[in-house]
Amino acid sequence: MALKNKSEINMIQGPEFINLQPLDVNPLMQKCEIKVFYLGHNRNGSYINRETALEMAKTLRGTPIVAAFNKDKGDFGDHGHVMHIEDGEITFSVKTIPYGFVSPDAEV
């Protein structure tokens, strides 16, 4: 299905962190809820329906949470893909680092 305009595409500016709570086990860790995707057409051309989302949710527990921090914006950006071109060779890498993980007992 071809999209007629951008208004048909769901947009998320970035992950949404909700209910931040410090943990007693480590003052450097916080528990929170995170919204990371949405149903319908996505700007990367994919489409996530409810059935697919429910299947994806089953595999989230224990997954690392990685991100690339954009110093210029003072906020997290995308997954930070980088393309290097040197001496005629092209290589790809990512700037993401781990910030946490989805708890094994998380309600997804």
C-alpha positions in Angstrom: 0.0 0.0 0.0 1.5 3.4 -1.0 1.2 6.2 1.5 -0.4 9.4 0.1 1.3 11.7 2.6 3.3 11.8 5.8 0.2 12.3 7.9 -0.6 8.6 7.3 2.6 7.6 9.1 2.7 7.3 12.9 5.6 9.2 14.3 7.5 8.9 17.6 10.1 11.5 18.3 11.9 9.2 20.7 11.4 6.8 23.5 9.0 8.1 26.3 10.2 7.3 29.8 7.3 7.2 32.4 7.2 6.7 36.2 10.9 6.8 36.9 11.7 5.2 40.3 15.1 4.8 42.0 15.9 1.2 43.0 17.2 0.3 46.5 19.6 -2.2 45.1 21.7 0.4 43.3 21.2 4.2 43.4 22.5 4.5 39.8 19.6 2.4 38.5 16.0 3.4 38.0 13.0 1.5 37.1 10.6 3.0 34.6 8.1 2.3 31.8 9.2 3.0 28.2 7.1 3.5 25.1 9.3 2.4 22.1 7.0 1.8 19.1 3.5 2.2 17.9 1.0 0.3 15.7 0.4 1.1 12.0 2.7 2.5 9.4 6.2 3.6 10.5 8.5 6.1 9.0 11.0 3.3 8.2 8.4 1.8 5.8 7.4 -1.0 8.2 3.9 -1.8 9.4 3.2 -3.2 12.9 -0.2 -4.7 13.4 -1.6 -5.7 16.9 -0.9 -9.4 16.3 2.8 -8.7 15.4 3.2 -6.3 18.4 1.9 -9.0 20.8 4.4 -11.5 19.3 7.3 -8.9 19.6 6.3 -8.2 23.2 7.0 -11.8 24.2 10.7 -11.4 23.3 11.4 -8.1 25.0 12.1 -9.4 28.5 15.9 -9.5 29.2 16.6 -7.4 26.1 19.3 -4.7 26.4 18.2 -1.1 26.1 20.8 0.7 23.9 20.8 4.3 22.6 23.1 7.0 21.1 23.2 10.3 23.0 23.3 13.4 20.8 25.4 15.9 22.6 24.3 18.8 20.4 20.6 18.2 21.1 21.2 17.1 24.8 18.9 14.2 24.2 18.9 10.6 22.8 18.7 10.2 19.1 18.2 7.1 16.9 20.4 4.0 17.0 23.4 6.1 15.8 24.4 4.3 12.6 27.7 5.5 11.2 29.3 5.0 7.8 33.1 5.3 7.5 34.8 5.8 4.2 38.5 5.5 4.3 41.0 4.5 1.5 38.1 3.5 -0.7 36.6 1.1 1.8 33.2 1.6 3.4 32.4 0.2 6.8 29.3 0.6 9.0 29.1 0.8 12.8 26.8 2.1 15.5 27.3 4.6 18.3 24.9 3.0 20.7 25.9 2.0 24.2 23.9 0.0 26.7 21.9 1.9 29.3 19.9 -0.9 30.8 17.7 -3.9 30.1 14.1 -4.9 30.1 13.5 -6.7 33.4 12.7 -10.4 33.2 9.6 -9.7 35.2 8.5 -6.7 33.2 4.9 -6.2 32.2 5.1 -5.8 28.4 
